Every structure is written in structure tokens, then in C-alpha cells.
């Protein structure tokens, strides 16, 4: 019985930490005011400023496009993990 309890407890801890991480992500929609891939920054028309994560892949962003941003905080920065162009 103990052989089953330890792996089950470990699985529960891993699942709860993954859920906590997913729950902390924020979502924002807006229009791009400025986008600078070299500076790794994105500013929306409402003044929200985001730092792009190191693993960010540019889907062809440009000023004026409506986007959905999935972000999280790191210190004082809002870090954009995913930016999708809205149609």
C-alpha cells in the first residue's frame, strides 16, 4: 500500500503546482501601439507595456493589429508569453 501512496502523493503535488501556474496567467485583448522585437517589448493602445519572453515567436505583429495577450508578472514586469492576432 505504501508503494502506491508515495507516487500518488507526488502526482498530486505536481498536478496542483501546474494548476496554480496556469491559474496565475492573465489575458488581455487590445490593439498594438508599438512592437519592437529587438527590444523585446509590446505596448498596447491602452498603455499596457509587456516584456516578451525569451521563447516568444513573432506571428507577424505590427502596429494597429488587434491581439490577445497571455501574460504573467515577473517582479514589476508584465511578461507576454503568447500574443495571438485576432481576426
N, CA, C and O atoms as CSV, one atom per row, in Angstrom:
chain,resi,resn,atom,element,x,y,z
A,1,UNK,N,N,0.822,-1.192,0.000
A,1,UNK,CA,C,0.000,0.000,0.000
A,1,UNK,C,C,0.867,1.258,0.000
A,1,UNK,O,O,0.554,2.228,-0.689
A,2,UNK,N,N,1.965,1.243,0.777
A,2,UNK,CA,C,2.854,2.402,0.811
A,2,UNK,C,C,3.503,2.646,-0.548
A,2,UNK,O,O,3.797,3.787,-0.907
A,3,UNK,N,N,3.724,1.577,-1.295
A,3,UNK,CA,C,4.330,1.712,-2.606
A,3,UNK,C,C,3.423,2.514,-3.541
A,3,UNK,O,O,3.922,3.187,-4.443
A,4,UNK,N,N,2.144,2.462,-3.353
A,4,UNK,CA,C,1.203,3.210,-4.178
A,4,UNK,C,C,0.979,4.626,-3.648
A,4,UNK,O,O,0.701,5.539,-4.425
A,5,UNK,N,N,1.096,4.813,-2.355
A,5,UNK,CA,C,0.811,6.099,-1.735
A,5,UNK,C,C,1.828,7.175,-2.122
A,5,UNK,O,O,1.435,8.307,-2.406
A,6,UNK,N,N,3.099,6.856,-2.140
A,6,UNK,CA,C,4.138,7.841,-2.451
A,6,UNK,C,C,4.017,8.354,-3.889
A,6,UNK,O,O,4.039,9.569,-4.088
A,7,UNK,N,N,3.890,7.496,-4.890
A,7,UNK,CA,C,3.722,8.015,-6.254
A,7,UNK,C,C,2.421,8.808,-6.421
A,7,UNK,O,O,2.388,9.794,-7.157
A,8,UNK,N,N,1.369,8.389,-5.753
A,8,UNK,CA,C,0.107,9.113,-5.851
A,8,UNK,C,C,0.237,10.500,-5.234
A,8,UNK,O,O,-0.291,11.469,-5.780
A,9,UNK,N,N,0.924,10.608,-4.118
A,9,UNK,CA,C,1.133,11.910,-3.474
A,9,UNK,C,C,2.002,12.806,-4.358
A,9,UNK,O,O,1.732,14.000,-4.484
A,10,UNK,N,N,3.025,12.246,-4.959
A,10,UNK,CA,C,3.896,13.026,-5.847
A,10,UNK,C,C,3.118,13.531,-7.055
A,10,UNK,O,O,3.291,14.678,-7.467
A,11,UNK,N,N,2.273,12.699,-7.620
A,11,UNK,CA,C,1.458,13.103,-8.760
A,11,UNK,C,C,0.494,14.225,-8.377
A,11,UNK,O,O,0.272,15.151,-9.157
A,12,UNK,N,N,-0.079,14.141,-7.174
A,12,UNK,CA,C,-1.000,15.177,-6.715
A,12,UNK,C,C,-0.288,16.514,-6.541
A,12,UNK,O,O,-0.840,17.559,-6.886
A,13,UNK,N,N,0.922,16.487,-6.015
A,13,UNK,CA,C,1.700,17.722,-5.834
A,13,UNK,C,C,2.034,18.344,-7.186
A,13,UNK,O,O,1.889,19.554,-7.358
A,14,UNK,N,N,2.474,17.544,-8.137
A,14,UNK,CA,C,2.800,18.052,-9.467
A,14,UNK,C,C,1.567,18.616,-10.168
A,14,UNK,O,O,1.651,19.667,-10.804
A,15,UNK,N,N,0.452,17.953,-10.064
A,15,UNK,CA,C,-0.779,18.422,-10.706
A,15,UNK,C,C,-1.241,19.737,-10.088
A,15,UNK,O,O,-1.670,20.636,-10.812
A,16,UNK,N,N,-1.163,19.865,-8.784
A,16,UNK,CA,C,-1.620,21.100,-8.139
A,16,UNK,C,C,-0.702,22.265,-8.464
A,16,UNK,O,O,-1.182,23.391,-8.595
A,17,UNK,N,N,0.603,22.041,-8.600
A,17,UNK,CA,C,1.512,23.133,-8.946
A,17,UNK,C,C,1.295,23.571,-10.389
A,17,UNK,O,O,1.412,24.759,-10.692
A,18,UNK,N,N,0.984,22.645,-11.280
A,18,UNK,CA,C,0.697,23.001,-12.673
A,18,UNK,C,C,-0.585,23.809,-12.756
A,18,UNK,O,O,-0.659,24.769,-13.523
A,19,UNK,N,N,-1.589,23.442,-11.986
A,19,UNK,CA,C,-2.835,24.198,-11.976
A,19,UNK,C,C,-2.627,25.589,-11.396
A,19,UNK,O,O,-3.212,26.555,-11.886
A,20,UNK,N,N,-1.819,25.705,-10.382
A,20,UNK,CA,C,-1.544,27.019,-9.786
A,20,UNK,C,C,-0.839,27.918,-10.784
A,20,UNK,O,O,-1.143,29.108,-10.862
A,21,UNK,N,N,0.099,27.372,-11.551
A,21,UNK,CA,C,0.790,28.162,-12.564
A,21,UNK,C,C,-0.182,28.613,-13.641
A,21,UNK,O,O,-0.161,29.777,-14.041
A,22,UNK,N,N,-1.030,27.715,-14.116
A,22,UNK,CA,C,-1.990,28.053,-15.170
A,22,UNK,C,C,-2.987,29.089,-14.688
A,22,UNK,O,O,-3.419,29.940,-15.466
A,23,UNK,N,N,-3.359,29.032,-13.424
A,23,UNK,CA,C,-4.340,29.964,-12.895
A,23,UNK,C,C,-3.761,31.361,-12.748
A,23,UNK,O,O,-4.519,32.330,-12.709
A,24,UNK,N,N,-2.436,31.496,-12.664
A,24,UNK,CA,C,-1.837,32.804,-12.462
A,24,UNK,C,C,-1.716,33.603,-13.755
A,24,UNK,O,O,-1.517,34.816,-13.696
A,25,UNK,N,N,-1.827,32.975,-14.905
A,25,UNK,CA,C,-1.713,33.672,-16.176
A,25,UNK,C,C,-2.901,34.608,-16.375
A,25,UNK,O,O,-4.039,34.269,-16.049
A,26,UNK,N,N,-2.617,35.788,-16.914
A,26,UNK,CA,C,-3.638,36.797,-17.194
A,26,UNK,C,C,-3.853,36.872,-18.702
A,26,UNK,O,O,-2.979,36.500,-19.484
A,27,UNK,N,N,-5.021,37.354,-19.096
A,27,UNK,CA,C,-5.334,37.514,-20.515
A,27,UNK,C,C,-5.830,38.936,-20.754
A,27,UNK,O,O,-6.658,39.449,-20.001
A,28,UNK,N,N,-5.318,39.567,-21.808
A,28,UNK,CA,C,-5.708,40.919,-22.167
A,28,UNK,C,C,-5.870,40.998,-23.674
A,28,UNK,O,O,-5.070,40.437,-24.423
A,29,UNK,N,N,-6.906,41.696,-24.115
A,29,UNK,CA,C,-7.091,41.973,-25.539
A,29,UNK,C,C,-6.864,43.460,-25.773
A,29,UNK,O,O,-7.190,44.283,-24.917
A,30,UNK,N,N,-6.308,43.806,-26.923
A,30,UNK,CA,C,-6.085,45.212,-27.242
A,30,UNK,C,C,-5.519,45.378,-28.626
A,30,UNK,O,O,-5.391,44.419,-29.387
A,31,UNK,N,N,-5.178,46.626,-28.944
A,31,UNK,CA,C,-4.598,46.959,-30.239
A,31,UNK,C,C,-3.149,47.382,-30.020
A,31,UNK,O,O,-2.848,48.143,-29.101
A,32,UNK,N,N,-2.261,46.886,-30.865
A,32,UNK,CA,C,-0.835,47.182,-30.724
A,32,UNK,C,C,-0.568,48.645,-31.056
A,32,UNK,O,O,-0.946,49.135,-32.121
A,33,UNK,N,N,0.091,49.333,-30.125
A,33,UNK,CA,C,0.549,50.701,-30.367
A,33,UNK,C,C,1.970,50.649,-30.914
A,33,UNK,O,O,2.270,51.243,-31.950
A,34,UNK,N,N,2.851,49.922,-30.199
A,34,UNK,CA,C,4.221,49.714,-30.688
A,34,UNK,C,C,4.650,48.283,-30.402
A,34,UNK,O,O,4.233,47.673,-29.417
A,35,UNK,N,N,5.497,47.761,-31.288
A,35,UNK,CA,C,6.049,46.421,-31.150
A,35,UNK,C,C,7.503,46.486,-31.574
A,35,UNK,O,O,7.804,46.932,-32.682
A,36,UNK,N,N,8.419,46.046,-30.706
A,36,UNK,CA,C,9.841,46.071,-31.004
A,36,UNK,C,C,10.446,44.726,-30.629
A,36,UNK,O,O,10.675,44.446,-29.453
A,37,UNK,N,N,10.701,43.906,-31.623
A,37,UNK,CA,C,11.245,42.570,-31.377
A,37,UNK,C,C,12.672,42.643,-30.841
A,37,UNK,O,O,13.059,41.813,-30.018
A,38,UNK,N,N,13.464,43.623,-31.292
A,38,UNK,CA,C,14.838,43.748,-30.806
A,38,UNK,C,C,14.860,44.121,-29.325
A,38,UNK,O,O,15.681,43.606,-28.566
A,39,UNK,N,N,13.963,45.013,-28.915
A,39,UNK,CA,C,13.886,45.421,-27.506
A,39,UNK,C,C,13.020,44.456,-26.701
A,39,UNK,O,O,12.917,44.570,-25.479
A,40,UNK,N,N,12.393,43.496,-27.403
A,40,UNK,CA,C,11.517,42.508,-26.760
A,40,UNK,C,C,10.392,43.190,-25.977
A,40,UNK,O,O,10.130,42.847,-24.824
A,41,UNK,N,N,9.722,44.173,-26.627
A,41,UNK,CA,C,8.656,44.901,-25.943
A,41,UNK,C,C,7.420,45.050,-26.831
A,41,UNK,O,O,7.494,45.062,-28.060
A,42,UNK,N,N,6.291,45.161,-26.150
A,42,UNK,CA,C,4.996,45.325,-26.806
A,42,UNK,C,C,4.191,46.315,-25.974
A,42,UNK,O,O,4.081,46.166,-24.757
A,43,UNK,N,N,3.624,47.337,-26.638
A,43,UNK,CA,C,2.789,48.315,-25.952
A,43,UNK,C,C,1.437,48.330,-26.651
A,43,UNK,O,O,1.359,48.439,-27.875
A,44,UNK,N,N,0.369,48.219,-25.858
A,44,UNK,CA,C,-0.985,48.283,-26.408
A,44,UNK,C,C,-1.496,49.716,-26.358
A,44,UNK,O,O,-0.920,50.563,-25.677
A,45,UNK,N,N,-2.583,49.984,-27.083
A,45,UNK,CA,C,-3.124,51.340,-27.162
A,45,UNK,C,C,-3.639,51.869,-25.824
A,45,UNK,O,O,-3.809,53.079,-25.672
A,46,UNK,N,N,-3.891,50.990,-24.849
A,46,UNK,CA,C,-4.330,51.449,-23.527
A,46,UNK,C,C,-3.146,51.781,-22.615
A,46,UNK,O,O,-3.339,52.132,-21.451
A,47,UNK,N,N,-1.912,51.671,-23.146
A,47,UNK,CA,C,-0.713,51.993,-22.377
A,47,UNK,C,C,-0.081,50.807,-21.686
A,47,UNK,O,O,0.981,50.952,-21.080
A,48,UNK,N,N,-0.697,49.635,-21.754
A,48,UNK,CA,C,-0.129,48.427,-21.146
A,48,UNK,C,C,1.167,48.065,-21.858
A,48,UNK,O,O,1.208,47.962,-23.084
A,49,UNK,N,N,2.220,47.875,-21.078
A,49,UNK,CA,C,3.531,47.529,-21.628
A,49,UNK,C,C,3.902,46.127,-21.198
A,49,UNK,O,O,3.750,45.767,-20.031
A,50,UNK,N,N,4.391,45.334,-22.143
A,50,UNK,CA,C,4.763,43.947,-21.887
A,50,UNK,C,C,6.185,43.695,-22.362
A,50,UNK,O,O,6.612,44.211,-23.395
A,51,UNK,N,N,6.906,42.899,-21.595
A,51,UNK,CA,C,8.208,42.384,-21.998
A,51,UNK,C,C,7.930,41.028,-22.629
A,51,UNK,O,O,7.168,40.232,-22.080
A,52,UNK,N,N,8.534,40.762,-23.766
A,52,UNK,CA,C,8.317,39.482,-24.441
A,52,UNK,C,C,9.246,38.433,-23.859
A,52,UNK,O,O,10.422,38.700,-23.612
A,53,UNK,N,N,8.712,37.238,-23.640
A,53,UNK,CA,C,9.530,36.160,-23.075
A,53,UNK,C,C,10.610,35.748,-24.070
A,53,UNK,O,O,10.493,36.002,-25.269
A,54,UNK,N,N,11.651,35.116,-23.564
A,54,UNK,CA,C,12.762,34.687,-24.417
A,54,UNK,C,C,12.333,33.661,-25.444
A,54,UNK,O,O,12.947,33.562,-26.507
A,55,UNK,N,N,11.287,32.891,-25.151
A,55,UNK,CA,C,10.810,31.866,-26.088
A,55,UNK,C,C,9.719,32.389,-27.026
A,55,UNK,O,O,9.096,31.608,-27.745
A,56,UNK,N,N,9.485,33.708,-27.022
A,56,UNK,CA,C,8.426,34.309,-27.842
A,56,UNK,C,C,8.718,34.140,-29.324
A,56,UNK,O,O,9.832,34.383,-29.786
A,57,UNK,N,N,7.700,33.720,-30.058
A,57,UNK,CA,C,7.778,33.592,-31.516
A,57,UNK,C,C,6.856,34.642,-32.130
A,57,UNK,O,O,5.661,34.664,-31.835
A,58,UNK,N,N,7.398,35.509,-32.978
A,58,UNK,CA,C,6.620,36.581,-33.601
A,58,UNK,C,C,5.699,36.017,-34.680
A,58,UNK,O,O,6.170,35.463,-35.673
A,59,UNK,N,N,4.367,36.161,-34.483
A,59,UNK,CA,C,3.439,35.676,-35.508
A,59,UNK,C,C,3.204,36.700,-36.626
A,59,UNK,O,O,2.262,36.553,-37.404
A,60,UNK,N,N,4.048,37.731,-36.714
A,60,UNK,CA,C,3.885,38.766,-37.733
A,60,UNK,C,C,3.176,39.992,-37.184
A,60,UNK,O,O,2.348,40.589,-37.872
A,61,UNK,N,N,3.488,40.371,-35.962
A,61,UNK,CA,C,2.832,41.503,-35.301
A,61,UNK,C,C,3.248,42.829,-35.919
A,61,UNK,O,O,4.380,42.991,-36.373
A,62,UNK,N,N,2.307,43.784,-35.929
A,62,UNK,CA,C,2.606,45.147,-36.373
A,62,UNK,C,C,1.613,46.097,-35.710
A,62,UNK,O,O,0.547,45.679,-35.258
A,63,UNK,N,N,1.970,47.365,-35.657
A,63,UNK,CA,C,1.130,48.378,-35.026
A,63,UNK,C,C,-0.246,48.409,-35.687
A,63,UNK,O,O,-0.363,48.294,-36.907
A,64,UNK,N,N,-1.285,48.566,-34.866
A,64,UNK,CA,C,-2.655,48.646,-35.366
A,64,UNK,C,C,-3.411,47.335,-35.343
A,64,UNK,O,O,-4.630,47.326,-35.514
A,65,UNK,N,N,-2.709,46.212,-35.132
A,65,UNK,CA,C,-3.384,44.914,-35.109
A,65,UNK,C,C,-4.010,44.643,-33.748
A,65,UNK,O,O,-3.453,44.995,-32.708
A,66,UNK,N,N,-5.185,44.006,-33.776
A,66,UNK,CA,C,-5.846,43.590,-32.542
A,66,UNK,C,C,-5.259,42.252,-32.129
A,66,UNK,O,O,-5.126,41.339,-32.944
A,67,UNK,N,N,-4.905,42.145,-30.835
A,67,UNK,CA,C,-4.257,40.941,-30.339
A,67,UNK,C,C,-4.835,40.503,-28.996
A,67,UNK,O,O,-5.462,41.281,-28.276
A,68,UNK,N,N,-4.603,39.240,-28.690
A,68,UNK,CA,C,-4.896,38.677,-27.378
A,68,UNK,C,C,-3.545,38.327,-26.765
A,68,UNK,O,O,-2.752,37.599,-27.363
A,69,UNK,N,N,-3.287,38.856,-25.560
A,69,UNK,CA,C,-2.004,38.644,-24.893
A,69,UNK,C,C,-2.213,37.789,-23.655
A,69,UNK,O,O,-3.056,38.104,-22.814
A,70,UNK,N,N,-1.451,36.712,-23.540
A,70,UNK,CA,C,-1.439,35.895,-22.328
A,70,UNK,C,C,-0.135,36.247,-21.626
A,70,UNK,O,O,0.949,36.084,-22.186
A,71,UNK,N,N,-0.253,36.736,-20.380
A,71,UNK,CA,C,0.925,37.235,-19.683
A,71,UNK,C,C,0.913,36.867,-18.209
A,71,UNK,O,O,-0.107,36.462,-17.652
A,72,UNK,N,N,2.069,37.019,-17.602
A,72,UNK,CA,C,2.248,36.785,-16.178
A,72,UNK,C,C,3.202,37.853,-15.667
A,72,UNK,O,O,3.882,38.507,-16.459
A,73,UNK,N,N,3.258,38.034,-14.377
A,73,UNK,CA,C,4.162,39.030,-13.821
A,73,UNK,C,C,5.470,38.391,-13.379
A,73,UNK,O,O,5.506,37.250,-12.918
A,74,UNK,N,N,6.536,39.156,-13.531
A,74,UNK,CA,C,7.855,38.763,-13.056
A,74,UNK,C,C,8.459,40.018,-12.442
A,74,UNK,O,O,8.970,40.882,-13.154
A,75,UNK,N,N,8.400,40.112,-11.131
A,75,UNK,CA,C,8.811,41.346,-10.464
A,75,UNK,C,C,7.809,42.434,-10.794
A,75,UNK,O,O,6.615,42.288,-10.536
A,76,UNK,N,N,8.294,43.523,-11.364
A,76,UNK,CA,C,7.414,44.630,-11.761
A,76,UNK,C,C,6.979,44.536,-13.221
A,76,UNK,O,O,6.137,45.313,-13.670
A,77,UNK,N,N,7.551,43.586,-13.963
A,77,UNK,CA,C,7.265,43.462,-15.396
A,77,UNK,C,C,6.081,42.552,-15.678
A,77,UNK,O,O,5.841,41.573,-14.970
A,78,UNK,N,N,5.346,42.899,-16.731
A,78,UNK,CA,C,4.337,42.006,-17.295
A,78,UNK,C,C,5.036,41.289,-18.442
A,78,UNK,O,O,5.481,41.922,-19.400
A,79,UNK,N,N,5.131,39.977,-18.343
A,79,UNK,CA,C,5.838,39.189,-19.347
A,79,UNK,C,C,4.823,38.488,-20.241
A,79,UNK,O,O,4.054,37.642,-19.783
A,80,UNK,N,N,4.829,38.851,-21.525
A,80,UNK,CA,C,3.915,38.241,-22.500
A,80,UNK,C,C,4.479,36.902,-22.928
A,80,UNK,O,O,5.564,36.823,-23.504
A,81,UNK,N,N,3.727,35.848,-22.638
A,81,UNK,CA,C,4.137,34.505,-23.043
A,81,UNK,C,C,3.625,34.176,-24.441
A,81,UNK,O,O,4.336,33.572,-25.244
A,82,UNK,N,N,2.378,34.581,-24.727
A,82,UNK,CA,C,1.750,34.303,-26.018
A,82,UNK,C,C,1.013,35.549,-26.488
A,82,UNK,O,O,0.297,36.179,-25.710
A,83,UNK,N,N,1.186,35.905,-27.757
A,83,UNK,CA,C,0.440,37.007,-28.369
A,83,UNK,C,C,-0.170,36.462,-29.650
A,83,UNK,O,O,0.544,36.053,-30.565
A,84,UNK,N,N,-1.521,36.459,-29.709
A,84,UNK,CA,C,-2.219,35.954,-30.884
A,84,UNK,C,C,-2.931,37.097,-31.589
A,84,UNK,O,O,-3.529,37.959,-30.945
A,85,UNK,N,N,-2.863,37.099,-32.906
A,85,UNK,CA,C,-3.546,38.093,-33.709
A,85,UNK,C,C,-5.022,37.711,-33.781
A,85,UNK,O,O,-5.357,36.569,-34.095
A,86,UNK,N,N,-5.909,38.675,-33.488
A,86,UNK,CA,C,-7.346,38.437,-33.559
A,86,UNK,C,C,-7.873,38.873,-34.905
A,86,UNK,O,O,-7.413,39.870,-35.460
A,87,UNK,N,N,-8.806,38.158,-35.422
A,87,UNK,CA,C,-9.413,38.484,-36.732
A,87,UNK,C,C,-10.649,39.311,-36.533
A,87,UNK,O,O,-11.303,39.688,-37.506
